[in-house]
């Protein structure tokens, strides 16, 4: 009987040994390491991650930056980190899964961490996040690459979507929330304002579609060709358009077309000496090609 048990034990041990592997997965990023496999890395890097999380939660900038590569931090990295941490009354990072891995042929250790994080800002804002993060520890044990993915808790003061689109008539999009658009609209509007103030006709016209509709605050609708936009400046001696806010929005789960809300103040000095000055609310509509197809304007006098 003892021999039988001993034989079974040896058989199971052999099967387990044969079926256990020390590496797996595959890197699919093009380059020298394409197709290489991963293995469990040095657990010392897991401990470093915990030390980093502790310094972060203590808002101890000087201790925190010791864990980062100087080149990765850059010239202003320490002070920008300090400024951000000091904008909060408290912050906590609590890792609940830490997995160090090494890629075949790569001396670095990549640490994957899942954590809960809470941020209490001095301005009263609050964030509660569930994070998945990637820290690349180089051979000196310093973080030189970092990526973060997050799930936002419903307790947050602020979300990535909200409001409601209704429309003038019921349509397939009625009732959907709005989300921020990010196809470079803010930068395009900022440059549009700069070119307008400089009365640089060629550059000002560039972001518009070949034909655009301009709806002014008086209710006039004018279709204007890009090549004719020089006429806008015919009566102006100078202009000064100062934005208060630029907000790019789109309807959730639709194509990439967007509407950019711009709140601003504008002063126009005419060639005849008259001055036009108003506060404006304008909506610039961007099509799928990222061109402005129309603008709707509302205004009030000072």
Order of alpha helices (4+ residues) and beta strands (2+ residues): alpha-beta-beta-alpha-alpha-alpha-alpha-beta-beta-beta-beta-beta-beta-alpha-alpha-beta-beta-beta-beta-beta-beta
